[in-house]
Each structure stands twice: as C-alpha cells, then as structure tokens.
Amino acid sequence: MTAKGNDTAYIPLKDRREDILELAREVIKTAEEQIGTAPKELSKEAEEYLLNYTWPGEEKELRLAVKRACILSEGPRLEAEDFDLRHKQAKSIGKFVEARLKGFMHKIKRFERFNLYDMVMPEVEKALIMMVMKETNGNQLKAARLLGINRNTLRSKIKKLGIKVKS
C-alpha cells in the first residue's frame, strides 16, 4: 500500500483501488480484536460499494466507515447498506443498542420486578468510556473531549465504574 510518507509520493485512494478491500479487511480484524465486535465478512455488494465509492476523505474516511459498520451492523456479513455514506441511512447507535437489548429482555421477562435501568446504564457507560479511552490511548483529556464531558467528570466516572486505566 502506498500512503503518505517521508520518501514516498502520496497516491490518492481512488487511484489505489486494489488497496481498498485490503484496508477494509484490516479494519474489520482490528475491530474484532480491539473493540470485540463479532467476526464479520464483506458481502459481494459491500465490496462493490467500497470499490465504487470515491473516498474524498481518503483512508481515514474508509477506516471510519468500516469501523462504524462493524459496530452497528447486526449480522456476520457487512452489506452495502451498512456503508451508505452518500445518503447517511446507516443504522443509528440507538438501533444497535436496541437490537442488543432485545435478546437480554427476552431472558428477563419472567421477572416481575427487575431494576433493568440501574443494571444496564452503568454497563453501557462503562463500555463507551473504555472504548474511547482505548481509542485515545488512555489520554483522559482527549477522551473527555470526544465524550463531550469535563475531564474531572470523566475521572469521577472512571473511578465510580471501576475502569482500570494505564499508568
């Protein structure tokens, strides 16, 4: 792959179509390892979509689109609609959380009284903070900015939720 570098001329992604699927598969594997997404593969339609998209944001846009699709898609196969960048019709985070909670709700229906909110919300918050902390390599200031909260609030939540941070 040819990318920006000190001694290598920069070649736009649109002129390196052979790199697109390789990059996409690399991001899928990284998402499995680092974020814990289920194993995914690209459908033929998704491959065609990725190859035919112009990628004005270059590799960064491609990587973000694939990562987002891995997180938000429901099945083991990434479909073209999971990458719908032109019309922004990809599934929302709310739909993702809803899909994940449906299976859990089915299991707890037999209980009449269950404090689901107090059980689920800290876990969702903890997962989000851990993901952002990993993405920012443990930089709490960057993580707080990305989360849209104050750094002291982030520190408080890390302590309250028992999140281990790198020293």
Secondary structure, 3 states (H helix, E strand, C coil): CCCCCCCCCCCCHHHCHHHHHHHHHHHHHHHHHHHCCCCCEECHHHHHHHHHCCCCCHHHHHHHHHHHHHHHCCCCEECHHHHCCCCCCCCCHHHHHHHHHHHHHHHHCCCCCCCHHHHHHHHHHHHHHHHHHHHCCCCHHHHHHHHCCCHHHHHHHHHHHCCCCCC
